[in-house]
Amino acid sequence: MDKQLTLFKKWLHNNTLVHVEIVYRKVGRKGVFGRFISIDEAKGLVVFYDVDQKQVLSFMLNEIDSISPSADQTNLSELASH
């Protein structure tokens, strides 16, 4: 879990756009694209900005099923410079 938190904090610091698959009890899965706003390790709480719906979500770390950066940020900056 420490490796994952380190990676999440790196994404938070770099303001990386990520895709998160969240599993809510009794509701099911929800996939969102967005950016981390804050991560509270002690409470296991994540505050996340959903860029599509333009809303702030909060969920527990244990509700994350999968997470990945949406694109390689270095490739995007290279494309923008050409």
C-alpha positions in Angstrom: 0.0 0.0 0.0 2.9 2.4 0.6 4.0 2.1 -3.0 0.5 2.9 -4.2 0.2 5.9 -1.8 3.6 7.2 -3.0 2.4 6.9 -6.6 -0.9 8.6 -5.8 1.0 11.5 -4.1 3.2 11.8 -7.1 0.1 12.1 -9.3 -1.3 14.7 -6.9 1.9 16.7 -6.9 2.2 16.6 -10.7 -1.6 17.3 -11.2 -1.7 14.2 -13.4 -5.0 13.4 -15.1 -6.0 9.8 -14.1 -8.8 7.3 -14.6 -10.2 5.8 -11.5 -12.6 2.9 -11.2 -14.5 3.3 -8.0 -16.7 0.6 -6.4 -19.5 2.0 -4.3 -21.4 -0.3 -2.0 -25.0 -1.1 -3.2 -24.5 1.2 -6.2 -21.8 -0.5 -8.3 -18.8 0.7 -10.3 -18.2 4.2 -11.6 -15.3 5.2 -13.8 -14.2 8.8 -13.6 -11.4 10.9 -15.2 -10.0 13.6 -12.9 -7.2 14.8 -10.6 -6.4 14.2 -7.0 -7.1 17.2 -4.7 -6.0 15.6 -1.4 -5.2 12.2 0.1 -5.6 11.6 3.8 -3.6 8.5 4.7 -4.8 8.4 8.3 -8.5 8.3 7.4 -8.0 6.5 4.1 -9.9 9.3 2.4 -9.4 10.7 -1.1 -10.8 14.0 -2.4 -10.9 13.9 -6.2 -12.0 16.4 -9.0 -14.1 14.8 -11.8 -13.2 16.7 -14.9 -16.2 15.5 -16.9 -18.9 16.2 -14.4 -17.0 19.2 -12.9 -17.6 18.1 -9.4 -15.6 17.1 -6.3 -15.9 13.5 -5.1 -14.7 12.0 -1.9 -14.2 8.3 -1.4 -12.2 5.8 0.6 -8.9 4.3 -0.6 -10.4 0.8 -0.3 -13.2 1.8 -2.8 -10.6 2.2 -5.6 -10.7 -0.9 -7.8 -8.2 0.3 -10.4 -6.4 3.5 -11.3 -4.1 4.6 -14.1 -2.8 7.8 -15.7 -5.0 8.7 -18.6 -2.0 9.4 -20.9 1.7 9.7 -20.8 2.1 13.4 -19.9 5.6 13.6 -21.5 4.2 12.5 -24.8 1.4 15.1 -24.6 3.9 17.9 -24.0 6.0 16.7 -26.9 3.0 16.7 -29.2 2.0 20.2 -28.1 5.4 21.6 -28.9 5.3 20.4 -32.6 
